[in-house]
Amino acid sequence: MLSVRFSREMQSSMSKLWIALVALMVALLATGAHADACHAKSSFKAIYDFGDHAGDPLSPQVVGVIAQGRDGNLWSTTLFGGKNSMGTAFKLTPGGKLTVIYNFTSTTGQPSSGLTLGTNGNFYGATFNGGTGTACTGGCGTLFEVSPSGKLTILWNFTGGNDGQFPYSGPIEGTDGNFYGTTYQGGTNTVGTIYQLTPSGKLTTIYQFDAIHGAFPIGPLVQATDGNLYGTTAGFGFNYGTIFKIVPSGDFPLTLLFTFDVFDGAYPYAGLIQGSDDKLHGTTTGASLFGDVFDITTKGSFAELHALNGSTDGAYANAGLVQATDGNFYGAAQQEGNGFGTFFRITSKGTFTVCEDFDATDGTEPLVTPIQHTNGILYGDTSLGGDIHNTGVFYSLNLGLKPFVSLLPTSGKVGATVEILGQGFTGTKAVSFNGTAAAKFTVVSNTYLTAVVPTGATAGLVTVTTPKALLKSNRKFRVIP
């Protein structure tokens, strides 16, 4: 129980307003939520402590992608925990109720990938080990599909040959309906591969890294609005990592966009995101320094936006960035701040602000890229910390941002069906694409609807008119000719 005492001298000099503000701060701390430096009315809190229940997920690791499902819940994986102590796939409600969906085994392997939502409503990921590949002790890893009900299907068993081995990140779904991803090792040069996977499970290696163009990719790929795939390699030793571009078909050679050195960042573990400025944004963990935040154009023009100072800023940005609907980018540093890591905001111009210093009870060592839910709130997890178990927490940061809708996919032709995630959809009155009304839309649930791209639609925001709100998409929809 918290108590605050003031001397008689202090009491006589304080105004009633100041006393009220102190009381409010104490009350917020007592409930586990507190205002942060990024917005006067925001609140940060741990909404679930991993390890509180038997069979819980434990210690989320890199890459750990968090996805919002059609049901409005947050979905991801952990490398540890579960009934078999081999990791889990789980879902968490925005309010903090957790359900384990699948318990991994020594046969399936352990997932560090997190989950990506596919257009069929299922989730996709990878296990770093396990599977039937005999060239690797404990298996070379797998690619899997898991349904919301928990039915898991292995789509590919890596062999440790030219197809690669040990995938950290899971596949992403491309605009062509195929899936694309990387392996950390394997291939002819043993330093990783890029693959294409069909929905039926046929894998084609489209590139084998050679150290010169990169080595040891960890983060997931991203498909930019130009249709190309972009990613990072983490590097090793005096190879400090790279940023690359590749055509999804693999018919053209990989293009090396940038090679890191110790002065402009090093060892990018996370993937990239494309911002509303069309640039690619990312982070590095640092080499002898403490990591940085950067952007790069699709043509390869690189800019360091902010170098972490290793103290108040935080250190080692293993996690990637998310662009929220306020236009700013948010991320997390693994260490420092108050000693347990930081959650930060950075503008597209490089203005850097620490929103939150983790304090152990609300999490320690965040490694996973945060996500903005369509309710407007930012969510993420930490590998350590918590009230009791020190096995991580799932946290939320409410910046007071308005609810919105997200699109899957974010581009398509006239007549294509687009999936829309959000909330409050029951009784929806209209859907429009940059002002052009969709003649056909179907409300499937309160958190999921579909709409057909109408004739005359042009690139722009998608809006959904619900009984209570006008919800806009967080990204522009691109109409493919």
N, C-alpha and C positions, 0 to 999 in steps of 0.2 A: 504494500500500500504506500502511495506517495504522499509526502507531506512537505509543505513549504513554510518556513518561518521567516519573519521579518523583524528586525529590531524596531524599537519605538521611534528612533530617529529616522529610519527608512520609511516607516509607516507614515510619519508626519509629512515627509517630503514627496511621497508618491501621490499621484492623482488616482482617483477611482478608476479611470479608464485603464491605467497601467496595471492595476491590480486585477481588473477583469481580464485583460489580455494574458497575464501570467496564469491565471486560473484556467483559462481556455487551453493554453499550451499543456498544462499539467493533465487536464482531462483527456486531451488527445493522446498524449503519451501513455496514459493509463489504459486506454482502449486499444493500443497498438497501432493507431493511425496518427500521422502527424503531417503538418504542412511542410512543404519543401521549398527550395530556393527558386524553382522554375515558375511557380505561380502561387500567388498569395492564398488562393482558395483550394489548392490541390491537397491531396492526401496520399501517403504511401503506407502500405501495410502488407504483412505476410498473411495470405488468406488460407494457406495450408502448409503444415509442417510435415515433410516426408518422414516416415518412420513412426508416426503416431499410432498406426494400426498394423497388425500382423499382415505380412504379405505386401506391404506398401512398396511403391517405387522408391528408389534411393539415389541420391547424388547425381542429378542430371549433368551430363558431360557435353563437350564439343562433339557433334555439331548441334544436336538436339532441337532441330527445327520444330516450332510450335505452329499448329494449324488450327484455324477455326473451321469446324464442321458444319454441315447443313443444319444440324440440330442446335447450333449456337454455342456448343461447348468447345473447349480448348483441348486439343489432342497432341500427344507427344510420346516419347519413349524415354526410358532410363537404361543405362548400361548395367545397373546393379539393382538388387531388390527383387521383389516378387516371390512366389512360392518356391521357385527353384534357385533363387539367388543368382539368376542369369539375366535379369533385366525384365522390363515390362513395356507394354503399350497401355496407355491410360487416357482417360478423359476427365476433365475437370470443368464443373459449371463455373460461370463467371462469379458466382457467390462463394465458391470454394468447396463444393462437394466432389470428392474424387472417387472414381471407379476404375479398377484395373480391368482392362479389356482382354489382355493376353499375357500369359506368363511364358517367357522364352525358356528354352532348354539348351543343353549342350549340343543337341542335334541341330537346332535352328541357329544357334549362335546368339551373341549379345549385340543389341542395337545401340549405336551412338548417334544415329542419323536424325532422330526425330521423325515426324511424319509430314507428308505432303498430300493435300487433298486432290484427288483426281476428278475428272468431269463425270465419272460414273458414280460418284459418292463414296467410293472406297479410298483408303489411304495407302501410301506407298513409302517404303523405307528400305534400309539395308542393315545387315548384321556384319560387324567387323570381323567375326570369325564364324565357326560352325559351317554347316553344309557338308556336301559330299566330296569336296576337293581334297585329295589325299596328298597333294604336294606341300601342304602347310600343316604344321602341327596344330591340331585342334580345328582344322578346316580353314578354308580360304575366304569364307564369307558368302553371303547370299543377298539377293534382292527379293523383296516380298511385297505382297498385297494383303491388306487386312480390312475386313468389312467392319462397319460400325458395331455389328453384333459380336465381333471377335473371331471370325473365321479367317485363319491365316493361310495363305497360299504362297509357296516358294516359287518364284518366277524364274530364278536363275541361280545355279550353284557355280561360284567362281572356281576355276581349276588351278590358278596360279601360273598359267601360261600367258599367251598373248591377250587373253581376256582380262587379265589383271587379278589382283587379290587385295583383301583388306579394305573394303570401302568404308570410309568414315561417314560420308554424306549419302543421302538417298537420292533417287532420281527425281527430276522434275518432268512434268508433261509439256511437250512442245505443242505448237500450234498445228503440227501435222498429225497429232494424236499419238506419236511415239514418245518414249521416255528417254531422258538423257542424264548421264551422270559420270562420275569419275571413280577410279580406284586409287588408293594411296600408294600401292606398290604393284609389282607385276609388269607384264609387257616385256618386249624384247630387251629393253634396257633396265628393267626391274625398278623403275622409278615412277610407275603409274600409267594409267590409261584413261581415255575418254570413250564411252560406249553409247550405243543406241540400243534400246530395248523395245520391241513391239509389245502391244497389249497382250498378245498370246504367249510371250516369253521367249522370243527369238532375239539373241544378243549379237550385235556386230560391233567389233572394236573399230572406232573411226579415227583414233589417234593414239600413238604410243610415245610418251614423253622421253626426252633424250638428255635431260639435265641442262642443255644449252637453252632450250625453250621452256624449261621448268622441270621441277621434280617434286614429287610427293604432294599432290593436291588433296586438300582436306575439305574445304568449303563446298557448298552446292553450286551448281551452275545457275545462271540467270539468262533468260531469253529476252533480248532487248526489242524495242519497237522496230528495229531494222530486220528482225527475224534471225539474227545471228546469236550464237551462244557465247557468253563471256564467263570467265572464271579466274581463279588465282591458284598458284602453287605455293606451298609453304616453304620450299627450299630446304637446305641443309648446310651446315658448316659455313663456308664462305659464299655459298649460293643463297642469297637472301630472299628468294622468291620472285615470282613473275605475275603479270597480268596478261591474259591471252584472249584471243577471239578465234572462233571456229564456226564454219558453216555447218548446220545440223546434218546434212547429208554426208559430210566428210569428204566430198569430192574435191575440195580445195585444201591446200596445206593450212596448218594452224598459223595464225598471225601473232607474233610476239609484240604486244603493245607497250610493255614497260618491264624493266628489270630493276628490282629494288637494290639499294645499297644501305649501308648502316646509317647514312645521313638523312635519307628521306623515308625511313621506315624499313622494317624487315620482318620476314616471317608472317605473311598474312594467312591466318588460319580460317577466317570466315570468308564467305562468298561476298559477292557484290549485289547491290540493288541499283535499279535505275530510278533516279529521282524525277520530279516533275520538270526539272531543268534539262532532262534528257541525258545528263551526265551519269556515269557510274560512280557510286560512292562505296567506300569501304574503310577497313581498319587494319592495323598491323599490331602484332604483339611486341615488337621491338627486338633489338639485338642487345648491344651494350647499353642502348637507351631504353625508353619505356613505352614505345609504340606511338602510333599517330592515327589521325583521321585524314583521309585524302579523297579527292575526286579525280576522275579521268574521263576524257571524252571517248567516244567510240572510235575516234581517229588516233588516239594515243597521247593526247595532250594532258600531262599529269600535273597536279597541284597538291602540295601538302597543305591542308587546312589548319591543322593544329597538332603540335607535338605534346604528348602528355608529359607532365613534369616529374612524375614518379613520386609525388607527395600529395598535395591537395587535389590535383586533377584525378589521381588514380594512376595505375600502371598496368600495362599488358592487356590491351583490348582484344581478347580472344573472340569475344562476341562481335557480330556484325551490327549493322544499323537498320533501323526502321524509320521511314518517313511518315510522320503523323499528319493528320488533316490540318494542323496549324502550319504546315510547310516546313517545320523543323525536323531534324534528324535526332534520334535517340539511340543510345547504346550503353554498354556497361564495361567497366574496367575490372579486371580480376582482383587486383590488390590495391593497397594504400588507401588514400582518403584517411579515414580513422583507423586504417589497418586491415579493413575487411572488404575493400573494393568500393567502387562508386557507380552511380547511375547518372549519366550526363546527357545534356542537350547541346547540339551544335547547329548553327545556322548554315545555310549554303555558302555564306561569305566567311565562315570560320569563327564566328563568335561562340565561345565555349563557356558553358555553365554547368557546374555540378548540381544536379537536382537533389541527390540523396547520397549520403555516406552510409553504407551498410554498417550495422552495429552488432553483428553476430546473431542476436536474437531474431532480427528480421532478414537474416541471410548473410552469407559470406562466400566470396569467390564466385561471382556470376560468370558463366562461360557460354551461355546460350543467348542468341539474338532475341531481343524482345519482340512482341507483336502488339499491334493495336487492334483490339476487338471492335466490331461494328457498333458496339455501345459507346465508343469513344475512349474507353479506358485502355491504358497500356498494361500489358502483363509480361511476366518473365519468371525465370527460376534461378536458383543458385545451387552450386554443388555441395556447399557446406552450410553450417549455421542452423539456426532454429532454436526454439526455447529449451529443448531437452536433448535431442538425439544427435545434433551436428551432422545431419545427413541431407541438409538442404531444405529450402522452402520454395513455394510458389507465391509470387508477390503481385500486387497491383499498384499502379500509380494513376490516380484520377486527376487529370489536369483540367477538368471541366470542359473538355471538348465534346461537341455535339455528336449524337449518333449519326451513322452514315450507312451506305451499302457498299459491298465489294462485289466484284465481277469475276466470273470464271467461264470462259477466258476473257481477256481484255481486248480482244480483236476478233473480227469475224466478218463474213460476207452478209449481204442482205438475204434474209431468209434463214439464217443460222439461229439456233437456239442458244441463248446466253443464260447461265445460271447466276442468280443474285442472292447473296447472303445478307442478312440484316436482322431486324426485329420489328414486331408490331405489324406484320404483313396481313394478318387476318382482316378481311374487308377492304383490301387495297383497291383504290379507285382507278388508278392510271399508272402506266409506265411509259417513259419517253426517252428517246435517244437524241441528245442535243436539241431538244425541243420538238422532235418528231414523234408523235404518239405511236406506241406499239399496238397494233390492232389485236394481236394475240399475246396474252400472258396468262399464266396459271399459278395461282397461289397454292403451293404444295403444303406448306405449314406456316406457322407464325414467324419462322426464321429462314424460310427458303421459298423462292419462287423462280419461275423461268419466264423468259420473254423472247419473242422472235424479233430479230432486227428488221425494222420496217423499211419499205421502199422509200427512198428519199432521205434516209438517215445519213448524217455526216458525223465526222469525228467530234467528240465532246463528252461531257458528263452525262451519265444516265441518272434519271430521277424517278423515284417511286413515291407516289402520293398515297399515303395510308390515312386511315380515319383520324389520326392524331398528329401526323407530321409530314413534311415534305423532306424526304431523305435523298441526298445526293451521293453519287459514287465518289470514292477517294481517288480514283484514277479515271482518266479520259478513256472512252471506248474508241478504238480505231477501226473504222469501216474499211475492209479490204475490198478493192475494186474487183 
